[in-house]
Amino acid sequence: MTEFAQQVISGLASGGIYASLALALVLIYNAMGLVNFAQGEMAMLATFLAYTLIGRGMSYWIALPITIVVAFAGGLVIQRVIIRPVERAPVLTLVIVTLGLATLVNGLAGFLYGYIPRDFPSPFSVQTVDILGAAASYRDLGVIGVSAVVLVLIYLLLQRTTLGLAMRAAAHHPEASRLLGVRVSWMLALGWGLASAAGAVSGIMVAPILLLEPNMMQSVIIYAFAAAVLGGIESPLGAVIGGLIVGVTVNLAGAYVPGVGGDLQLAVAFLIIIAVLVVRPNGLLGRRAARRA
Amino acid sequence: MSTLLELENVRAGYGQTRVLHGVSMSIADGDVVALLGANGAGKTTTLRAITGGVRWDGSITFGGRSLNGASTEAIVRMGIAHVPEGRGILTELTVEENLRLGAYLRRDGDAVAKDYDRVFEYFPILRERKKLSASTLSGGEQQMLALARALLMRPRLLLLDEPSLGLAPLVVRAIFDIIRTVNQSDHVAVLLVEQNARIALELSSSAYVLEVGRVAVAGDSTKLQNEESVRRSYLGY
């Protein structure tokens, strides 16, 4: 039982990481009708920035917010410079553009930092603390804490502020929002900034576990896809819940299902995607039928 | 009264298809003007040209300022509220959130609070449904929400695209009464696009009838109402 609780806590920690990246995917999906295939690579590049800052002797707790702010600005600039000119293009064009962006960012990171995996510092020790009989590592608890803070902040921004309201309006109904005076194009750029910031957090949280290298996020983004699809792809809250479920499920499968172990965990994520698409295509919190016929 | 909105020889269309072939009209401050005509005559396109939703050439001025090249957001900020075809309700949001977006541009908090009270007085049902998703409202309620949201923008000019569409006669009557009240008490000018010519002519002081992208008849609403020939050939009643 205690081991089970331990696995759940550690699953929640991974889940927080997936939730942050899944939320980033959902924010862009709502604005563009398409996920940003470069989301993971953008997060990876931001993580390298944090790595560089910390390597120059900066404290982790200063490097983290600086990286988040720079990632936000970077996401905004990418939307303005690369995405905006093709905003109205067919969906296939956007797919190619974001895939191209992913390749570009990946190559850039490889060029700048090389492909040798690097240790990324974590401010949390791997020592454990006893919680209700389960031994939880400080690292897992720290990841859960940081993810929770970031997700709550984004939630408050979107749901409780007028700016967040305008961002949601612009994403769902650009034409109608323009008629209310909302600067839609800027709202979409802010959405990219926010997504990029959330992604950066996932990258920084996962780097101490996976080791930092340009391809680090390629498995993480699969889990994040699974989480976003499970949550209903349009729902920010669904992405977070989906992230936690995927994190725990994958971790438990790795621990208890014979043969899954560490190697087949990614297959579990694919299984979740397929199962959701077959059984409940709208996901857990996808557009529900709360409307008149 | 001074001219608030003036269109001169406005031509507009979608891609290769030209819909407006030179429309000229003007609306005085505080006036109610009806824009009538059959389906496809260009009524909706005229409204969309005014708020920059379609490419046009010619001249459109609002309060003496040219709207040429201005973005929709900028035009709206000048004081034009446009309730578009299909009402433009944000169905993912709640009723209250829709209303908050109406007041999105305003910085005069106290006056906004008063305006909320007033629109809830006009449409008590919206207060009851505040927390519900806007997608759960009936057609009439959605039209009320669209109108309430437009009023919260405190516009100088209100563009209404077929407010009566798909609504029961009693609801139409209620909505038109409120449009009249708003026009009289707040001095908001209204450009009203309608299929229902009878009710539009009752409310408006003057009217333009469009026919395939051109103004076919224009004049005083009472006169148009009383002219047999105009009524029969253009207004169909």
Boltz contact constraints between the chains, C-beta under 6 A:
constraints:
  - contact:
      token1: [A, 165]
      token2: [B, 97]
      max_distance: 6.0
  - contact:
      token1: [A, 169]
      token2: [B, 90]
      max_distance: 6.0
  - contact:
      token1: [A, 169]
      token2: [B, 101]
      max_distance: 6.0
  - contact:
      token1: [A, 172]
      token2: [B, 92]
      max_distance: 6.0
  - contact:
      token1: [A, 173]
      token2: [B, 90]
      max_distance: 6.0
  - contact:
      token1: [A, 176]
      token2: [B, 88]
      max_distance: 6.0
  - contact:
      token1: [A, 176]
      token2: [B, 90]
      max_distance: 6.0
  - contact:
      token1: [A, 178]
      token2: [B, 72]
      max_distance: 6.0
  - contact:
      token1: [A, 178]
      token2: [B, 73]
      max_distance: 6.0
  - contact:
      token1: [A, 179]
      token2: [B, 82]
      max_distance: 6.0
  - contact:
      token1: [A, 179]
      token2: [B, 88]
      max_distance: 6.0
  - contact:
      token1: [A, 180]
      token2: [B, 101]
      max_distance: 6.0
  - contact:
      token1: [A, 180]
      token2: [B, 104]
      max_distance: 6.0
  - contact:
      token1: [A, 181]
      token2: [B, 73]
      max_distance: 6.0
  - contact:
      token1: [A, 181]
      token2: [B, 76]
      max_distance: 6.0
  - contact:
      token1: [A, 181]
      token2: [B, 77]
      max_distance: 6.0
  - contact:
      token1: [A, 181]
      token2: [B, 104]
      max_distance: 6.0
  - contact:
      token1: [A, 181]
      token2: [B, 105]
      max_distance: 6.0
  - contact:
      token1: [A, 183]
      token2: [B, 73]
      max_distance: 6.0
  - contact:
      token1: [A, 290]
      token2: [B, 133]
      max_distance: 6.0
  - contact:
      token1: [A, 291]
      token2: [B, 135]
      max_distance: 6.0
